[in-house]
């Protein structure tokens, strides 16, 4: 395939939004209130809208007849390149908001840099997506504050969620070989440039509501290179069911 490196780089961006969108989609009808339920569903739709733009570009690069649907629905587990954080299950609402918050802060910073890409298509997608991502960040930040500074029970649940999910955050800043090539070509984002900014922003929010910042020298990674947790297989079973059962369906 021509431009295979760029193709895989696009997947590494898009798969994050696809998998998180799928997780949020699982919540439809199960939110703690109608307004929050609708908000989470709309965020899922925003993410899937971004995904379509990325996958349409990837399909064009592939040039072998694959469609956006094929790329989204018909890959094997090891071919998905999302970070491990986003495939973690919807344990409770605190987990859902903590996971969303930890990604949203990263996503805004990432899209700010992707707008500078020498690839005009990626730059255009980032320019459009950052408006939605900024809203997502406000929404999840507000919920982290609300739960962290709420009742004793809500504070405890949010602290537990942050403690458990913290070990996945460093993977955002793991540069794969594909990442390095794209950075060298001024197409990809050097995520290490805003690593300190990311943790400063996250820590500032957590400290406002007396949530303790976890101290950990051990982090988990592997998703960006196709090595996933046990949750990914179950997620893909639901995500891919219709497409594999009724081939050639479209979104």
LOBA-225044 format. One line per 3 residues: number of its first residue (from 1); for each residue x, y, z of N, C-alpha, C, O, CB. Coordinates in steps of 0.05 Angstrom, whole numbers. Glycine has a CB too. Example, Ala and Ser with C-alpha at 12.3 -4.5 7.8 and 13.67 -1.06 7.14 Angstrom:
// LOBA-225044
1	264:-114:156:246:-90:156:264:-66:156:285:-66:169:226:-89:181 ~ 257:-45:142:273:-21:143:258:1:157:268:23:161:282:-12:114
// end
This chain:
// LOBA-225044
1	17:-24:0:0:0:0:18:25:0:37:27:16:-19:0:25 ~ 11:44:-17:25:70:-16:17:85:9:-6:83:17:19:87:-42 ~ 36:98:21:30:114:45:20:97:68:2:106:83:10:136:38
4	30:73:71:21:55:92:27:67:120:11:64:138:35:28:90 ~ 49:81:122:55:93:148:35:115:156:26:116:179:84:106:148 ~ 28:131:137:8:152:142:-19:139:148:-34:148:166:5:171:118
7	-26:118:134:-51:103:138:-52:93:167:-73:97:181:-53:79:119 ~ -31:81:177:-31:71:205:-31:94:225:-42:91:247:-7:52:209 ~ -18:116:218:-18:139:236:-47:149:239:-55:156:261:0:161:226
10	-61:151:217:-89:160:219:-106:141:236:-122:151:252:-101:161:190 ~ -101:115:234:-116:96:251:-110:101:280:-127:99:297:-109:67:243 ~ -85:107:286:-77:111:314:-91:135:326:-95:136:351:-46:114:316
13	-99:154:310:-114:177:319:-144:170:321:-157:174:341:-110:202:301 ~ -154:160:299:-183:155:296:-193:133:315:-215:135:325:-189:147:267 ~ -177:113:319:-186:90:336:-192:99:365:-209:88:378:-165:68:336
16	-178:120:374:-184:130:401:-213:140:402:-228:133:421:-165:153:408 ~ -221:156:382:-248:167:382:-269:145:377:-291:145:388:-251:188:361 ~ -262:125:360:-281:103:355:-287:88:380:-310:83:387:-270:85:333
19	-266:80:394:-269:62:418:-283:77:441:-300:66:454:-242:51:427 ~ -275:102:445:-288:118:465:-318:123:458:-335:123:475:-274:144:470 ~ -323:129:432:-350:132:423:-367:108:428:-390:110:435:-350:140:394
22	-355:84:423:-370:59:428:-376:56:458:-398:48:465:-353:35:418 ~ -357:62:475:-361:60:504:-384:79:513:-401:71:528:-335:66:519 ~ -383:104:503:-404:123:510:-431:114:499:-452:118:511:-397:151:501
25	-431:102:475:-455:93:463:-469:71:479:-493:69:478:-450:83:435 ~ -453:56:494:-464:35:511:-482:47:533:-498:33:545:-442:18:523 ~ -478:72:539:-492:85:561:-519:96:553:-535:104:570:-475:108:572
28	-525:96:527:-550:109:518:-574:97:532:-579:73:531:-553:105:487 ~ -589:114:546:-611:104:562:-604:97:591:-622:88:606:-624:81:549 ~ -579:99:598:-570:91:625:-556:113:641:-543:108:661:-551:67:622
31	-559:138:632:-546:160:646:-560:166:672:-583:157:676:-546:185:628 ~ -547:181:690:-558:187:716:-582:206:715:-598:207:733:-537:198:734 ~ -584:221:693:-606:239:689:-610:241:658:-592:235:643:-602:267:702
34	-634:250:650:-640:252:622:-620:271:607:-610:264:586:-668:261:617 ~ -615:294:620:-598:313:607:-569:302:603:-557:306:582:-597:339:624 ~ -559:289:624:-532:278:623:-531:255:603:-511:251:589:-523:268:650
37	-552:239:602:-554:217:584:-552:227:555:-537:216:539:-580:201:588 ~ -567:247:549:-567:259:522:-540:271:516:-530:269:493:-589:280:519 ~ -528:284:535:-501:297:531:-480:276:524:-464:280:506:-493:312:557
40	-480:254:539:-461:232:534:-465:220:506:-446:214:492:-462:210:555 ~ -490:217:499:-496:206:472:-487:225:450:-477:217:430:-527:201:469 ~ -491:251:455:-482:271:435:-452:272:433:-441:275:411:-493:299:442
43	-438:268:455:-409:267:454:-400:242:438:-381:244:422:-397:266:482 ~ -414:220:442:-408:196:426:-411:201:396:-395:193:380:-426:172:435 ~ -433:215:389:-438:221:361:-417:241:350:-409:238:327:-466:234:358
46	-408:260:366:-386:278:358:-362:261:351:-349:265:330:-380:298:380 ~ -355:243:368:-331:227:364:-333:210:339:-314:207:324:-325:209:388 ~ -356:198:335:-360:181:311:-360:198:286:-352:189:264:-387:166:313
49	-369:223:288:-368:241:265:-339:247:257:-332:247:234:-382:267:271 ~ -322:251:277:-293:255:272:-281:230:260:-265:232:242:-279:262:298 ~ -289:207:270:-279:182:261:-284:178:231:-267:169:216:-291:158:276
52	-308:186:222:-315:183:194:-295:198:176:-287:188:155:-344:192:189 ~ -289:222:184:-270:239:168:-243:225:166:-231:224:145:-268:267:180 ~ -234:215:189:-208:201:189:-208:176:172:-190:172:155:-199:194:217
55	-229:160:175:-230:134:161:-235:138:131:-226:122:115:-252:117:173 ~ -250:159:124:-253:164:95:-226:171:82:-221:163:60:-273:187:91 ~ -210:186:97:-183:193:87:-166:167:86:-152:163:66:-170:214:105
58	-168:151:106:-152:126:107:-160:107:84:-143:95:72:-156:112:134 ~ -186:106:78:-196:89:56:-185:99:29:-178:83:12:-227:88:56 ~ -184:125:26:-173:136:2:-144:129:-1:-135:123:-23:-177:167:2
61	-129:130:21:-101:123:20:-97:94:14:-78:86:0:-87:130:47 ~ -114:77:25:-112:48:21:-115:41:-9:-100:25:-20:-133:33:37 ~ -135:54:-22:-138:51:-51:-143:23:-60:-137:16:-83:-114:61:-64
64	-155:6:-43:-160:-22:-51:-189:-30:-49:-196:-53:-47:-143:-40:-34 ~ -206:-10:-49:-235:-16:-48:-247:-16:-20:-271:-18:-17:-240:-41:-61 ~ -230:-15:0:-240:-14:28:-255:12:32:-248:33:21:-217:-17:48
67	-276:10:48:-292:34:55:-286:42:84:-273:27:99:-322:29:51 ~ -297:64:92:-295:73:120:-308:52:139:-298:47:161:-309:100:125 ~ -329:39:129:-342:18:145:-325:-6:149:-323:-17:171:-369:10:132
70	-311:-14:128:-293:-37:130:-271:-32:150:-264:-49:167:-281:-44:103 ~ -260:-8:149:-238:-1:167:-247:1:196:-233:-8:214:-225:26:159 ~ -271:12:200:-281:14:227:-289:-12:239:-284:-17:262:-305:33:227
73	-302:-29:223:-316:-53:234:-303:-80:229:-310:-99:242:-343:-53:222 ~ -285:-82:210:-276:-108:201:-247:-114:206:-236:-132:193:-283:-112:173 ~ -234:-100:223:-207:-106:230:-206:-126:254:-225:-128:269:-191:-81:237
76	-184:-140:256:-180:-157:280:-170:-140:303:-160:-118:299:-160:-180:273 ~ -171:-151:327:-164:-136:351:-137:-124:349:-133:-100:357:-166:-154:375 ~ -117:-139:340:-89:-129:339:-86:-106:319:-65:-93:319:-70:-151:333
79	-105:-101:302:-103:-80:282:-115:-53:292:-112:-33:278:-118:-89:257 ~ -127:-53:315:-136:-28:327:-113:-16:344:-99:-30:358:-161:-33:345 ~ -110:10:341:-87:24:353:-94:45:374:-79:64:378:-71:37:331
82	-117:42:387:-125:60:408:-109:55:434:-99:33:438:-155:57:413 ~ -108:76:450:-95:73:476:-113:56:495:-137:55:491:-89:101:489 ~ -100:43:514:-114:24:532:-136:38:549:-156:26:555:-94:11:550
85	-131:63:556:-150:77:574:-178:75:563:-197:71:578:-142:106:577 ~ -181:79:537:-208:83:525:-224:58:523:-249:59:519:-205:96:499 ~ -212:35:525:-227:10:523:-235:0:550:-249:-21:553:-210:-11:509
88	-228:14:571:-235:6:598:-266:8:602:-278:26:591:-221:23:620 ~ -278:-11:616:-307:-13:617:-320:10:633:-307:24:648:-315:-39:629 ~ -346:12:629:-362:33:643:-369:22:671:-392:15:676:-388:39:627
91	-350:23:689:-353:12:716:-375:26:731:-394:13:740:-327:13:731 ~ -373:52:733:-394:69:745:-391:97:733:-373:102:717:-393:69:776 ~ -409:115:740:-408:142:728:-383:157:734:-373:173:717:-432:158:737
94	-371:153:757:-346:166:764:-324:156:745:-307:172:735:-338:161:793 ~ -323:130:739:-303:119:721:-307:131:693:-288:138:679:-305:89:719 ~ -332:133:685:-339:143:658:-329:172:655:-317:178:634:-369:142:653
97	-334:188:675:-325:216:673:-295:219:677:-283:237:664:-340:233:694 ~ -283:203:694:-254:204:697:-240:196:672:-221:209:663:-245:186:721 ~ -249:175:659:-238:166:634:-241:187:612:-222:193:597:-251:140:624
100	-264:199:611:-270:220:591:-252:245:596:-240:256:578:-300:228:592 ~ -250:253:621:-234:276:628:-204:272:622:-192:289:610:-237:282:658 ~ -194:249:629:-165:243:624:-159:243:594:-137:250:585:-157:217:636
103	-178:234:578:-175:235:549:-179:263:537:-164:272:520:-193:216:535 ~ -200:277:547:-207:302:535:-185:323:538:-180:338:519:-232:313:548 ~ -172:324:560:-150:343:564:-128:337:543:-117:355:531:-138:341:593
106	-122:312:540:-102:304:520:-112:311:491:-97:322:475:-96:273:521 ~ -137:305:486:-147:308:459:-146:337:450:-139:342:427:-176:297:458 ~ -153:355:467:-152:384:460:-123:392:453:-119:405:433:-164:401:482
109	-105:384:470:-77:391:465:-67:379:440:-52:391:425:-59:382:489 ~ -75:354:435:-66:340:410:-77:354:385:-62:358:366:-75:311:411 ~ -103:360:386:-115:373:362:-103:401:357:-101:409:334:-145:375:366
112	-96:415:378:-83:441:374:-58:438:358:-52:455:341:-77:454:402 ~ -43:417:364:-18:412:349:-23:400:321:-9:407:302:0:393:365 ~ -43:383:319:-49:371:293:-58:392:272:-55:387:248:-71:349:296
115	-69:414:282:-77:435:263:-53:446:248:-56:458:226:-91:458:278 ~ -29:442:259:-4:452:246:8:432:227:28:437:215:16:459:268 ~ -5:409:224:5:388:206:9:397:178:-7:413:168:-13:363:207
118	30:388:165:34:394:136:15:378:118:14:383:94:63:389:129 ~ 1:359:130:-19:344:115:-45:361:117:-57:363:139:-23:315:126 ~ -54:372:95:-76:391:96:-102:378:105:-120:391:117:-80:404:69
121	-106:352:99:-130:338:107:-131:334:137:-152:340:150:-132:311:93 ~ -110:325:148:-109:322:177:-112:348:192:-125:350:212:-83:308:186 ~ -99:369:181:-102:396:193:-131:405:192:-140:417:212:-84:415:178
124	-144:400:171:-172:409:168:-191:394:187:-209:405:199:-182:405:139 ~ -186:368:190:-202:352:209:-198:362:237:-217:365:252:-194:322:207 ~ -173:367:244:-167:377:271:-180:404:276:-190:409:298:-137:379:275
127	-179:421:256:-190:448:259:-220:447:264:-231:463:279:-185:464:234 ~ -234:427:252:-263:424:257:-268:410:284:-287:417:298:-275:408:234 ~ -252:389:290:-257:373:313:-251:387:340:-263:380:360:-241:348:312
130	-233:406:339:-225:418:365:-247:433:378:-248:436:403:-201:437:360 ~ -266:443:363:-289:457:375:-306:438:392:-314:445:414:-307:470:353 ~ -310:414:381:-325:394:396:-309:384:420:-320:381:442:-332:371:378
133	-283:380:416:-266:369:437:-264:389:460:-263:380:484:-238:363:426 ~ -265:414:455:-264:434:476:-289:433:493:-288:436:518:-261:463:464 ~ -312:429:480:-337:425:495:-335:400:512:-344:400:535:-361:424:476
136	-325:378:500:-323:353:515:-306:357:541:-313:347:562:-311:331:498 ~ -285:372:538:-267:377:561:-281:392:582:-278:386:606:-242:391:552 ~ -297:412:575:-312:428:595:-332:410:609:-335:412:634:-326:452:582
139	-345:393:594:-366:376:606:-354:356:626:-363:354:648:-380:360:583 ~ -333:342:618:-321:322:635:-307:336:659:-307:325:681:-301:305:620 ~ -294:359:655:-281:373:677:-301:381:698:-297:379:722:-266:398:667
142	-324:391:689:-345:399:707:-355:376:724:-360:379:748:-369:412:692 ~ -357:353:712:-367:329:727:-345:319:746:-352:310:768:-374:307:707 ~ -320:321:739:-299:313:758:-300:331:782:-297:322:805:-271:315:744
145	-304:357:777:-306:376:799:-331:371:816:-330:371:841:-307:405:789 ~ -353:366:802:-379:362:816:-378:337:834:-387:338:857:-402:360:796 ~ -367:316:824:-365:291:839:-343:292:860:-347:283:883:-361:267:821
148	-321:304:853:-299:306:872:-305:324:895:-296:320:917:-274:317:858 ~ -321:345:890:-328:364:911:-357:361:921:-368:380:932:-323:393:901 ~ -368:338:916:-396:332:924:-398:319:951:-388:330:971:-409:315:903
151	-411:297:952:-415:283:977:-390:266:983:-372:263:966:-439:264:976 ~ -389:256:1007:-367:239:1015:-365:214:996:-344:205:989:-369:230:1044 ~ -389:204:989:-390:180:972:-380:187:943:-365:171:931:-418:169:971
154	-389:209:932:-381:216:905:-352:222:904:-338:216:884:-398:241:895 ~ -341:235:924:-312:241:925:-296:215:926:-276:212:912:-305:258:950 ~ -306:196:942:-292:170:944:-292:155:917:-272:144:909:-305:153:965
157	-315:156:903:-317:142:878:-299:155:857:-286:141:841:-346:142:868 ~ -298:181:856:-281:195:837:-252:190:843:-236:187:824:-287:225:836 ~ -244:190:868:-216:185:875:-208:157:867:-186:152:857:-212:189:905
160	-226:137:871:-221:110:863:-217:107:833:-200:93:824:-244:91:873 ~ -234:121:818:-233:121:789:-206:132:779:-193:121:762:-256:136:777 ~ -199:155:790:-173:168:783:-150:150:790:-131:146:774:-170:196:797
163	-151:138:813:-129:120:821:-126:96:802:-104:89:794:-134:109:850 ~ -148:85:794:-148:61:777:-140:67:748:-128:51:735:-174:47:778 ~ -148:90:739:-144:97:710:-118:111:705:-109:114:682:-167:113:700
166	-105:121:726:-81:137:723:-59:122:709:-43:134:694:-71:146:750 ~ -57:96:713:-35:80:702:-36:79:671:-17:70:658:-36:52:713 ~ -59:87:659:-61:87:630:-54:114:617:-51:115:592:-89:80:622
169	-50:135:633:-46:161:621:-20:165:606:-19:180:587:-49:182:643 ~ 1:152:616:27:157:603:28:147:575:45:155:559:49:144:620 ~ 11:128:568:11:117:540:5:139:520:14:136:497:-9:95:538
172	-9:159:527:-14:181:508:13:192:497:14:201:474:-29:204:522 ~ 34:190:513:59:203:506:81:183:498:104:189:497:69:219:530 ~ 72:159:492:90:138:481:92:141:451:72:138:437:81:109:489
175	115:148:441:119:151:412:127:124:399:148:113:405:141:172:407 ~ 109:115:382:115:91:367:134:98:344:139:121:339:89:77:357 ~ 143:78:330:160:83:306:145:98:285:157:116:272:171:56:295
178	120:92:282:103:107:262:100:136:271:102:154:254:75:94:260 ~ 96:141:297:94:168:307:120:184:300:118:207:291:89:168:337 ~ 142:171:305:168:185:301:172:192:271:181:214:265:191:167:310
181	164:174:253:167:180:225:149:203:217:157:221:202:160:155:208 ~ 124:203:227:106:225:220:114:252:231:111:272:219:77:218:230 ~ 126:251:255:136:276:267:159:287:250:161:311:245:146:271:296
184	177:269:241:200:278:225:190:291:199:204:308:188:217:254:219 ~ 168:282:188:157:292:163:139:317:168:127:327:149:142:271:148 ~ 137:325:193:120:348:200:90:343:194:75:362:189:129:373:185
187	83:317:194:55:310:191:43:303:218:20:311:224:53:286:172 ~ 57:288:234:47:279:260:54:299:282:68:319:278:58:252:266 ~ 43:292:306:46:309:329:66:297:348:65:274:355:19:313:344
190	85:314:357:104:306:377:91:310:404:92:331:416:131:322:375 ~ 78:288:414:63:290:439:79:297:463:69:306:484:47:265:443 ~ 105:291:462:122:296:485:124:326:491:130:334:513:150:285:480
193	119:343:471:121:372:474:100:382:494:105:402:508:117:386:448 ~ 78:369:497:57:379:515:51:359:538:30:361:550:32:385:500 ~ 69:341:543:65:322:565:63:337:592:45:332:608:88:302:566
196	82:355:597:81:370:623:56:387:624:43:389:646:106:387:626 ~ 48:399:602:24:416:602:-1:399:608:-19:408:622:21:430:574 ~ -1:375:597:-24:357:602:-27:351:632:-48:355:643:-20:330:587
199	-5:342:644:-7:335:673:-12:360:690:-25:358:711:19:321:682 ~ -2:383:682:-7:408:697:-37:414:696:-49:422:717:9:431:686 ~ -49:411:673:-78:417:670:-95:397:686:-113:405:701:-87:417:641
202	-88:372:684:-103:351:699:-100:356:729:-119:355:744:-93:323:691 ~ -75:360:737:-70:363:766:-84:388:777:-94:387:800:-40:366:771 ~ -85:409:762:-98:434:771:-128:429:777:-138:438:798:-96:456:750
205	-142:414:760:-170:407:764:-173:389:788:-190:394:805:-182:393:739 ~ -156:369:791:-159:350:813:-154:364:840:-168:359:859:-139:327:809 ~ -134:382:840:-128:395:865:-150:414:874:-153:419:898:-102:411:862
208	-165:425:855:-187:444:862:-208:430:879:-220:443:896:-199:455:836 ~ -211:404:876:-232:390:890:-220:369:909:-233:349:915:-252:376:870 ~ -196:374:918:-182:358:938:-180:328:930:-180:311:948:-196:360:965
211	-178:323:905:-172:296:896:-142:292:896:-127:309:886:-184:290:867 ~ -133:270:906:-104:265:909:-93:255:883:-104:236:870:-99:244:932 ~ -71:267:874:-58:259:849:-42:234:854:-25:233:872:-40:282:838
214	-48:212:840:-34:187:845:-4:189:840:5:203:822:-46:165:827 ~ 11:176:856:40:174:852:46:146:842:44:127:857:56:181:879 ~ 55:145:817:60:119:805:84:121:786:85:139:770:35:108:791
217	102:102:789:124:100:770:119:78:750:136:72:733:150:96:784 ~ 96:66:752:89:43:734:64:50:718:43:57:729:84:17:751 ~ 67:49:691:45:55:673:42:32:653:61:18:647:50:82:658
220	17:29:644:11:8:625:10:19:596:-1:41:593:-15:-7:632 ~ 19:5:577:17:13:549:16:-12:532:19:-34:541:41:32:541 ~ 12:-8:506:11:-30:487:-10:-26:466:-8:-36:443:6:-56:501
223	-31:-11:473:-54:-7:454:-46:6:428:-56:-1:407:-74:10:467 ~ -27:25:430:-18:40:405:-3:22:386:2:29:363:-1:63:413 ~ 4:-2:396:17:-22:379:1:-47:376:11:-68:368:45:-28:390
226	-25:-45:383:-43:-67:378:-46:-88:400:-59:-109:396:-36:-81:354 ~ -33:-83:423:-35:-102:445:-54:-91:466:-48:-71:479:-6:-108:457 ~ -77:-104:469:-99:-93:484:-105:-109:510:-94:-131:514:-123:-92:467
229	-122:-97:526:-131:-111:550:-153:-131:543:-163:-132:521:-141:-90:571 ~ -161:-146:563:-182:-166:559:-209:-154:552:-226:-168:541:-185:-184:583 ~ -213:-128:557:-238:-115:552:-243:-110:522:-266:-108:513:-240:-89:567
232	-221:-109:507:-224:-101:479:-239:-121:462:-255:-114:445:-196:-97:467 ~ -235:-146:467:-248:-167:452:-279:-166:455:-294:-169:436:-238:-194:459 ~ -287:-161:480:-316:-159:485:-328:-135:472:-350:-135:461:-321:-159:516
235	-313:-113:473:-322:-88:461:-326:-92:430:-346:-83:419:-302:-65:466 ~ -306:-105:418:-307:-108:389:-330:-128:381:-341:-126:359:-281:-119:379 ~ -336:-146:398:-358:-165:393:-384:-149:388:-399:-155:369:-362:-185:415
238	-389:-130:405:-413:-113:401:-410:-94:378:-428:-90:362:-419:-98:427 ~ -387:-81:376:-382:-61:356:-385:-73:328:-397:-61:310:-355:-49:359 ~ -375:-97:324:-373:-109:297:-397:-128:290:-399:-137:268:-348:-124:295
241	-414:-133:309:-434:-154:306:-451:-150:280:-452:-168:263:-452:-155:330 ~ -463:-127:277:-481:-122:255:-466:-124:228:-476:-136:209:-495:-95:257 ~ -442:-112:227:-427:-111:202:-418:-139:194:-417:-145:170:-403:-93:205
244	-411:-156:213:-402:-183:206:-425:-201:201:-423:-220:185:-385:-194:229 ~ -448:-196:214:-472:-213:210:-486:-206:184:-496:-224:170:-491:-211:234 ~ -487:-180:178:-500:-171:154:-480:-154:138:-481:-130:138:-525:-153:161
247	-463:-168:123:-441:-154:108:-452:-133:89:-474:-134:79:-425:-175:92 ~ -435:-113:85:-440:-91:66:-460:-70:77:-470:-53:61:-449:-102:40 ~ -466:-71:103:-483:-50:114:-466:-24:115:-442:-25:115:-493:-58:143
250	-480:-2:115:-466:24:118:-477:38:142:-499:32:152:-469:41:92 ~ -461:57:153:-468:71:178:-494:87:173:-503:101:191:-445:89:188
// end
